[in-house]
Each structure stands twice: as C-alpha cells, then as structure tokens.
C-alpha cells in the first residue's frame, strides 16, 4: 500500500510540474557593461509609431531617458515602463521641455502599430497632459538595434519558455532574456547614468516604482552633461513569462491536479484503515 501511495504521489508531482527551463540557462554575457561618458550614435535611424523614419539626433535634443524593451514582454518590461510613467507623473520637470523619453524595442519583429498602442497606454498612465512628442516609442532593424545596444553595453538573448506537463513538454511562448535599466543621456547623446530596477521585483507582480528625486537629479545632471559616478545595483534580468491565459490554464491544472491527488491518497488511506478494521474483527472471532 505504501508503494502505491508513493507512486501516486510521484505521478501527481509530475503532472503538477510546470517549471520554466530557460532561467537555469542564463549566459554570463547577458547584462550591462556600463559605458558612462561615452556617446550613443545619434545618426541611427528607427521607425516611429507611425512608421516614419526618425534619427536619434532629431529626438535626443534634451536630457533623455532611454529604455530598451521588447513590446510583447509580459514580465518586467511593462512593469518598468508603468513604474516610469507613474514616477514622471509626480516630478516637477516639464516633459518635452526639460526632458524626453525614448523607448526602443530590441525585437526587430516589433512593428510601429504595436509601438503606437504601447505609447497610448503609457502616456495615459502618467496621469498628465503629457505631450506625445515627449515620449517616443520606436522600432528598428537588426543593424540599428545592434549598434545602439552595443553603444550602451546592453546585451540580450532570445529564448523560449517551455512548461512540462506529465511526461512531455511543449513550447508555449518565446521572448528575450535581458537587463532592466533606465539609461540617462545628455542632449549630445552622452551616457550619464544607469538606473536599475530593484531585485525584489523578480518573480513578482509587485508594481515597480522609481524615486522621483533620483529621476529628477539624474535628468538635471544629464542636462549639464555630468556623468554619475558610484556603485550600481545588482542587475535584474527580465525573463519571458507565461501569458495571462496560459498562467490561468496552468493554475487551474495545478489546482485540479492537487485536489485529485489529495482525494486519491485519502481514498487509499480510507481503504487501508477499513481493511485493517475488517482484519481485526476477523481475528477477534
């Protein structure tokens, strides 16, 4: 009987196992190599939210917060952009006049239509009458993306998310492993500061918040071309995650599986006790 219960338990855990395999295989070269004091190539051309070509030199004309994300991300990227939107909604500087934000996707498959949807949502999240020209959402080709990410020391890798169910596994989505960081640029494109997302947000849905004072000081330093010098926070890597629908499916599957396993084990325990009681009565006779 013990062997049967053990076997059922092992099968149950196999059915409930839904672990991502990509996090155990993180390359050492994914992260940030800070290049403070160096300049990004402002001659690079990307596509804006309407599909029109735009040079960085035409939009990096004031202190700028550069964010590198991919628009299909459902893990840290949207939390970081949402936290940035909330924070800049509470600072005293004027968007479009005192600073700008440039968000660029490093996924060459992202489109201007997707970028436009993201722009509408995050501008709304600021809670301000935020001028559209103050926050750009861009897409680009592999060459432009490669030159920019190399210039700021940003490395990433495409990967796949798999979930094991029973004795098999299947691909459920793909995405990128990459660092989560705000990069501050002076009007001439000089990198003045890297501001990282805190580690406690890894693996959680807790809202990300930046310090309004720190954002304000970083933008003021960037306006003077002052390079920030100091220790950095640990780099938080963003991993691809399950979509909301997939996460709900696996949650339901795990719940039903756990309940079924509990009922089966309880049933066998009940049978065991009943058998012992019957045997005891027979022995008494």
C-alpha positions in Angstrom: 0.0 0.0 0.0 2.8 2.4 0.8 4.3 1.8 -2.6 1.0 2.6 -4.3 0.7 5.9 -2.4 4.3 6.8 -3.2 3.7 6.0 -6.9 0.6 8.1 -7.0 2.4 11.0 -5.3 5.3 10.9 -7.7 2.9 10.8 -10.7 1.0 13.7 -9.2 4.1 15.9 -8.8 5.0 15.0 -12.4 1.6 16.2 -13.5 1.9 19.4 -11.5 5.4 20.2 -12.6 5.2 23.4 -14.6 8.6 24.9 -14.3 10.3 27.2 -16.8 13.5 25.7 -18.0 15.0 28.9 -19.5 16.0 30.5 -16.2 18.5 27.8 -15.4 20.5 28.5 -18.5 21.5 32.2 -18.3 24.5 33.1 -20.2 27.2 35.1 -18.4 27.3 37.7 -21.2 23.7 38.9 -20.7 23.5 42.1 -18.8 25.0 45.6 -18.8 28.6 46.8 -19.4 28.3 50.4 -18.3 29.7 52.9 -20.8 29.2 56.1 -18.9 30.8 59.1 -20.5 30.6 57.6 -24.0 28.1 58.7 -26.6 25.4 56.8 -28.4 25.4 57.0 -32.2 22.8 59.7 -32.9 23.0 59.1 -36.6 21.0 55.9 -36.2 17.5 55.7 -37.8 14.5 54.0 -36.4 10.8 54.0 -37.2 8.4 56.0 -35.1 4.9 55.0 -34.0 3.5 56.0 -37.4 6.1 54.0 -39.4 8.1 57.2 -40.3 11.9 57.1 -40.2 13.4 59.2 -37.4 17.0 59.9 -36.5 18.1 59.8 -32.9 19.7 63.2 -33.4 16.3 64.7 -34.0 14.8 63.4 -30.8 17.7 63.3 -28.4 17.9 67.1 -28.1 17.4 67.4 -24.3 18.0 65.2 -21.3 16.6 61.9 -22.3 15.6 58.7 -20.5 16.4 55.7 -22.8 14.6 52.4 -22.2 15.3 49.3 -24.1 12.5 46.7 -24.1 10.5 44.5 -26.3 6.8 45.2 -26.7 5.5 41.6 -26.4 7.1 41.2 -23.0 4.7 40.4 -20.1 7.2 40.3 -17.3 9.5 43.2 -16.1 9.3 45.4 -19.2 5.7 46.6 -18.8 6.2 46.9 -15.0 9.3 49.1 -15.6 7.6 51.3 -18.1 4.5 51.6 -15.9 6.7 52.5 -12.9 8.4 55.1 -15.0 5.1 56.6 -16.2 3.8 56.8 -12.6 7.1 58.4 -11.4 7.4 61.1 -14.1 3.8 62.0 -13.4 4.9 63.2 -10.0 8.1 65.1 -10.8 8.3 68.9 -11.2 10.1 68.9 -14.6 8.2 69.6 -17.7 8.1 66.8 -20.3 9.0 67.9 -23.8 10.8 71.0 -22.4 13.1 69.7 -19.6 13.4 66.1 -20.7 12.2 63.4 -23.2 11.8 59.7 -23.0 12.8 57.3 -25.8 11.6 53.7 -25.7 13.1 51.4 -28.3 12.3 47.8 -28.9 15.3 45.5 -29.5 13.0 42.9 -31.1 13.3 43.5 -34.8 9.9 41.8 -35.3 8.1 44.5 -33.4 6.0 46.9 -35.5 5.1 50.6 -35.4 1.4 49.6 -34.8 2.4 47.8 -31.6 4.6 50.7 -30.6 1.7 53.1 -31.1 -0.6 51.0 -28.8 2.1 51.0 -26.1 2.6 54.7 -26.4 -1.1 55.5 -25.9 -1.3 53.3 -22.8 1.9 54.6 -21.0 1.2 58.2 -21.7 -2.2 57.8 -20.2 -0.5 56.1 -17.2 1.4 59.3 -16.4 -1.8 61.0 -15.3 -0.6 64.1 -17.1 -1.5 66.1 -20.2 1.7 64.5 -21.5 2.8 65.8 -24.9 3.1 62.9 -27.4 6.4 64.4 -28.7 8.0 63.9 -25.3 7.8 60.1 -25.3 8.8 58.2 -28.4 8.2 54.5 -29.0 10.5 53.3 -31.7 11.2 50.1 -33.7 14.2 49.3 -35.9 16.1 46.8 -37.9 18.8 44.4 -36.7 21.7 46.7 -37.6 20.3 49.8 -35.9 19.4 47.8 -32.8 22.8 46.1 -32.7 24.7 49.4 -32.9 22.6 51.0 -30.2 22.7 48.1 -27.8 26.5 47.8 -28.3 27.0 51.5 -27.7 25.2 51.4 -24.3 26.6 48.0 -23.3 23.2 46.3 -23.3 23.2 42.5 -24.2 20.2 40.2 -24.6 19.3 36.8 -25.9 16.2 35.3 -27.5 14.9 32.2 -25.8 11.9 30.0 -25.5 9.6 29.3 -22.5 8.5 25.7 -22.0 6.3 24.1 -19.5 6.4 20.4 -18.6 3.0 18.7 -18.2 3.0 15.0 -17.4 5.9 13.3 -19.1 6.1 15.7 -22.1 6.8 19.3 -22.7 5.8 21.9 -25.2 6.8 25.4 -26.3 4.3 27.9 -25.0 6.0 31.2 -25.9 9.3 32.9 -26.8 10.9 36.1 -25.7 14.2 37.6 -24.5 16.4 37.5 -21.5 17.7 41.0 -20.9 18.6 43.5 -18.3 16.1 46.0 -16.8 17.5 49.5 -16.7 16.9 53.2 -17.4 19.7 54.9 -19.3 20.1 58.7 -19.0 21.5 60.7 -21.9 22.8 64.2 -22.2 21.5 66.3 -25.1 24.6 65.4 -27.1 24.0 61.7 -26.6 26.5 61.2 -23.8 25.6 58.4 -21.3 25.4 60.0 -17.9 23.7 57.4 -15.7 22.3 53.8 -15.5 19.4 53.3 -13.1 18.4 49.7 -12.4 15.2 48.1 -11.4 15.4 46.7 -7.8 15.9 42.9 -7.4 12.9 42.3 -5.2 10.6 42.7 -8.2 12.0 39.5 -9.8 9.3 36.8 -10.0 6.6 39.1 -8.5 3.8 41.2 -9.9 4.6 44.0 -7.4 4.5 47.4 -9.0 7.8 49.0 -9.8 8.4 52.5 -8.5 11.4 54.8 -9.0 12.4 57.6 -6.8 11.1 60.9 -8.2 14.0 62.7 -6.5 16.5 60.3 -8.1 14.9 60.7 -11.5 14.9 64.4 -11.2 18.5 64.6 -10.1 19.6 62.2 -12.9 17.8 64.4 -15.5 19.3 67.6 -14.1 22.8 66.0 -14.2 22.2 64.9 -17.8 21.2 68.5 -18.7 24.7 69.5 -17.7 26.4 66.5 -19.2 27.5 65.4 -15.7 28.4 61.7 -15.6 27.2 60.0 -12.4 29.9 58.0 -10.6 29.1 55.5 -8.0 28.3 51.9 -7.2 25.5 50.2 -9.1 22.6 48.0 -8.0 22.6 44.3 -8.9 21.3 43.9 -12.5 17.8 42.4 -12.7 17.3 40.2 -15.7 13.9 40.0 -17.3 12.8 36.5 -18.5 10.0 35.7 -20.8 6.9 34.7 -18.9 3.6 32.9 -19.4 0.8 34.9 -20.9 -2.1 35.6 -18.6 -4.3 33.0 -20.3 -1.5 30.4 -20.1 -0.8 31.2 -16.5 -4.5 30.8 -15.7 -4.6 27.4 -17.5 -1.7 26.1 -15.6 -3.0 27.4 -12.3 -6.3 25.6 -12.9 -4.5 22.5 -14.0 -2.3 22.5 -10.8 -5.3 23.1 -8.6 -7.4 20.3 -10.1 -4.4 18.0 -10.1 -3.6 18.7 -6.4 -7.3 18.2 -5.5 -7.4 14.9 -7.4 -4.2 13.7 -5.9 -5.4 14.5 -2.4 -8.7 12.6 -3.0 -6.9 9.6 -4.4 -4.5 9.4 -1.4 -7.3 10.0 1.1 -9.3 7.2 -0.6 -6.4 4.7 -0.4 -5.8 5.7 3.3 -9.5 5.1 3.9 -9.4 1.7 2.2 -6.3 0.9 4.2 -8.0 1.7 7.5 -11.1 -0.2 6.5 -9.1 -3.2 5.6 -7.2 -3.2 8.9 -10.5 -2.8 10.8 -12.0 -5.8 8.9 -8.9 -7.9 9.5 -9.0 -7.0 13.2 -12.6 -8.1 13.6 -11.9 -11.4 11.8 -9.0 -12.1 14.2 -11.2 -11.4 17.2 -13.7 -14.0 16.0 
